[in-house]
């Protein structure tokens, strides 16, 4: 039977169950688990169909005797490692008495040993409904829920067990351990809702590093360009001063104090070099910082040259 056929067959079983055609539902779900013994939903609805069909009736003496022989056959099959065969035999016992909590616990135990915890829980929940006073079923349920970190259901199972026997030391210890786990959850938070993993922190650090490697140089460049404004303004003042000086004397000067100008020399120093009767060169040099010593040179025609990085 293919996966698609199995799904269609299962849907037919659900439809039969909803229409209360329990005999047909039992037939379908029984066939499904004979093909796929670990079909959780089919086994669950098979048990529900059996319970609905036998609702109100009590198991006969013959079914009790039959259970003895079937249990022996199931144990023999299990010893041979025939899990599907063992489960098939145990289902025959359930068919005679759907409320047989001991057999439901046996089925749960087989699934548990196979590592199928959800299957085990499902059958233990059915055993609990069949016999709410079964303290062993409640203890096992609590243990499985703790393994799955379902602490709410685990606590519910242990509390139900404590109502049956308030002095059960095993249950009291389990509840105490559960409370300790709950305290740890509150103090440190669950992994899903609080805090960050090492991988998450590393990712954030890497992203910050990438952004810094891009942003910091750009920010530094913006600051340096702004400081370059002082150099350009100063050279402009020198050019204006020299033109006025030339108009009065017909030659240029090398002395800044001869020019009627005010220069800000916080980031740049200024000198006038190589003046002639009709030309001059003004040089400004960067003071301090990573660009210290870099220059901007301007002549009387406002032509710029030099080795400043942002010229």
C-alpha positions in Angstrom: 0.0 0.0 0.0 1.5 3.3 -1.1 1.6 6.4 1.1 -1.2 8.0 -0.9 -3.4 4.9 -0.7 -2.7 4.7 3.0 -3.9 8.3 3.5 -7.0 7.7 1.5 -7.8 4.5 3.4 -7.2 6.4 6.7 -9.6 9.2 5.6 -12.2 6.5 4.9 -11.8 5.2 8.4 -12.2 8.7 9.9 -15.4 9.1 7.8 -16.8 5.8 9.1 -15.9 6.8 12.7 -17.7 10.2 12.3 -20.8 8.4 10.9 -20.6 6.0 13.9 -20.1 3.0 11.6 -17.7 1.6 14.1 -17.4 -1.9 12.6 -16.2 -0.6 9.3 -13.9 1.9 11.1 -12.4 -1.0 13.1 -11.8 -3.0 10.0 -10.1 -0.1 8.2 -7.9 1.0 11.1 -6.9 -2.6 11.9 -5.8 -3.1 8.3 -3.7 0.1 8.4 -1.8 -0.8 11.5 -1.2 -4.3 10.1 0.6 -2.6 7.2 2.2 0.2 9.2 2.3 -0.7 12.9 3.6 2.7 14.0 0.7 4.6 12.5 -0.1 6.6 15.6 -3.5 8.1 14.6 -4.9 4.8 13.1 -4.1 2.9 16.4 -5.7 5.7 18.4 -8.9 5.7 16.3 -9.0 1.9 16.4 -9.1 2.0 20.2 -11.7 4.8 20.1 -13.9 2.8 17.7 -13.6 -0.3 19.9 -14.5 1.7 23.0 -17.6 3.2 21.2 -18.7 -0.2 19.9 -18.4 -1.9 23.3 -19.6 1.1 25.4 -21.7 -0.1 28.4 -20.7 -3.8 28.0 -18.5 -5.7 30.4 -15.7 -8.1 29.5 -16.7 -11.8 29.6 -14.9 -14.6 31.5 -13.9 -16.1 28.1 -12.1 -12.9 27.2 -10.1 -13.0 30.4 -9.1 -16.6 29.7 -8.3 -15.7 26.1 -6.2 -12.8 27.3 -3.9 -15.2 29.2 -3.1 -17.3 26.1 -2.8 -14.2 23.9 -0.4 -12.6 26.4 1.8 -15.7 26.2 1.9 -15.6 22.4 2.7 -11.8 22.5 5.6 -12.4 24.9 6.9 -15.1 22.6 6.7 -12.9 19.6 8.5 -10.1 21.4 11.3 -12.4 22.5 11.9 -13.2 18.8 12.0 -9.5 18.0 8.7 -9.5 16.1 7.4 -6.2 17.3 4.6 -5.9 14.7 3.5 -9.4 15.4 3.5 -8.8 19.2 1.5 -5.6 18.8 -1.0 -7.4 16.5 -1.6 -10.0 19.2 -2.0 -7.4 21.9 -4.6 -5.6 19.8 -6.6 -8.8 19.8 -6.8 -8.5 23.6 -7.8 -4.8 23.3 -10.5 -5.9 20.8 -12.1 -8.1 23.5 -11.7 -5.4 26.2 -10.8 -1.9 25.0 -10.5 -0.7 28.6 -7.7 -3.2 29.5 -5.3 -0.7 31.0 -2.6 -3.3 31.6 -2.5 -4.3 27.9 -2.5 -0.6 26.9 0.5 -0.1 29.2 2.2 -3.1 27.6 1.7 -1.5 24.2 3.1 1.8 25.5 6.1 0.0 26.9 6.9 -1.6 23.6 6.8 1.7 21.8 8.9 3.3 24.5 11.6 0.7 24.1 11.5 1.4 20.4 12.2 5.1 21.1 8.7 6.1 20.0 7.8 8.4 22.9 4.7 9.9 21.4 3.2 6.5 20.7 4.0 5.5 24.3 2.4 8.6 25.7 -0.7 8.2 23.6 -1.3 4.6 24.8 -0.6 5.6 28.5 -3.1 8.4 28.2 -5.6 5.8 27.1 -4.6 3.5 30.0 -5.1 6.5 32.4 -8.6 7.1 31.0 -9.4 3.4 31.3 -8.2 3.3 34.9 -7.7 6.7 36.5 -6.4 5.1 39.7 -3.5 3.4 38.0 -0.6 5.2 39.7 2.1 3.4 37.7 0.6 4.7 34.4 0.6 8.2 35.9 4.2 7.9 37.0 5.3 6.7 33.6 3.4 9.5 31.9 5.1 12.0 34.1 8.5 10.6 33.3 7.8 10.7 29.5 6.4 14.2 29.6 9.6 15.4 31.5 11.7 13.8 28.8 9.8 15.8 26.2 10.1 18.9 28.4 6.4 19.1 28.6 6.5 20.2 32.3 2.8 21.2 32.5 1.5 17.8 31.6 4.2 16.1 33.7 3.1 18.0 36.8 -0.5 17.2 36.1 0.3 13.5 35.9 2.4 13.5 39.1 -0.3 15.5 41.0 -2.9 13.0 39.9 -0.6 10.2 41.2 -0.2 12.1 44.5 -3.9 12.2 45.0 -4.0 8.4 44.8 -1.1 8.0 47.3 0.0 11.2 49.1 3.0 9.4 50.7 4.5 8.0 47.5 8.2 9.1 47.9 8.9 8.6 44.2 6.2 10.9 43.1 7.1 13.5 45.8 10.7 13.5 44.6 9.6 13.8 41.0 7.5 16.8 41.8 10.3 18.4 43.7 12.7 17.9 40.8 10.0 19.4 38.5 9.7 22.4 40.7 13.4 22.9 40.6 13.3 22.7 36.8 10.5 25.3 36.8 12.6 27.6 39.0 15.6 27.3 36.6 13.3 28.2 33.7 12.1 31.3 35.6 15.6 32.4 36.7 17.5 31.8 33.5 14.7 31.9 30.9 14.0 29.4 28.3 16.4 29.2 25.4 13.6 30.1 23.0 12.4 33.2 24.8 15.4 34.7 26.6 19.0 35.5 26.0 21.2 34.9 23.0 23.2 31.9 21.8 26.9 32.2 21.2 26.3 31.9 17.4 23.8 34.8 17.5 26.2 37.0 19.4 29.0 36.1 17.0 26.8 37.0 14.0 25.9 40.4 15.5 29.7 41.1 16.2 30.5 40.2 12.6 27.8 42.4 11.3 28.9 45.3 13.5 32.5 44.7 12.3 31.4 44.8 8.6 29.4 48.0 9.2 32.3 49.6 11.1 34.8 48.7 8.4 32.6 50.5 5.9 31.2 53.3 8.0 34.3 54.4 10.1 36.5 55.2 7.1 33.7 57.1 5.4 33.1 59.0 8.6 36.8 59.8 8.9 37.0 60.9 5.3 34.0 63.3 5.9 35.8 64.8 8.9 39.0 65.3 6.9 37.2 66.9 4.0 35.5 69.3 6.4 38.9 70.3 7.8 40.1 70.8 4.2 37.6 73.7 4.1 40.0 75.7 6.4 42.8 75.2 3.8 40.7 76.3 0.8 39.3 79.3 2.7 42.8 80.3 3.8 44.2 80.0 0.2 41.3 82.1 -1.0 42.1 84.8 1.5 45.7 84.8 0.4 44.8 85.1 -3.2 42.5 88.1 -2.5 45.2 89.7 -0.3 47.9 89.2 -2.9 45.7 90.8 -5.7 45.1 93.8 -3.5 48.8 94.0 -2.7 49.7 93.7 -6.3 47.3 96.4 -7.4 49.0 98.8 -5.0 52.7 97.8 -5.6 52.7 95.8 -8.9 54.5 92.9 -7.3 53.6 90.0 -4.9 54.8 89.5 -1.3 56.0 86.4 0.5 55.1 87.9 3.9 51.6 86.9 5.1 51.7 89.9 7.5 51.8 92.2 4.5 48.3 91.1 3.5 45.3 92.5 5.3 43.8 89.1 6.0 42.9 86.8 9.0 43.9 83.1 8.7 42.7 80.3 10.9 45.6 77.9 11.2 44.2 75.2 13.5 44.6 72.3 11.1 46.7 73.9 8.4 49.8 76.2 8.2 50.2 78.7 5.3 53.3 80.1 3.5 53.8 82.1 0.3 56.7 81.0 -1.9 58.4 81.9 -5.2 56.8 85.3 -5.8 57.7 87.1 -9.0 56.5 90.4 -10.5 53.5 88.6 -12.0 53.0 85.3 -10.1 53.1 83.7 -6.7 52.6 80.3 -5.1 50.8 79.7 -1.8 51.2 76.4 0.1 49.2 75.1 3.0 50.4 72.0 5.0 48.2 69.7 7.1 49.0 69.8 10.8 48.5 66.6 12.8 46.4 63.5 12.2 46.9 60.7 9.7 47.2 63.3 6.9 49.9 65.3 8.6 52.4 66.8 6.1 50.2 66.6 3.1 49.9 69.8 1.1 47.7 71.9 -1.1 49.4 74.4 -3.5 47.7 77.3 -5.3 49.0 79.8 -7.8 47.8 83.3 -8.7 45.3 81.8 -11.2 43.7 79.6 -8.5 45.2 76.4 -10.0 45.3 73.7 -7.3 47.9 70.9 -6.9 49.5 69.0 -4.0 49.4 65.6 -2.3 46.5 66.0 0.0 44.4 62.8 -0.3 41.1 64.6 -0.8 42.3 67.3 -3.2 
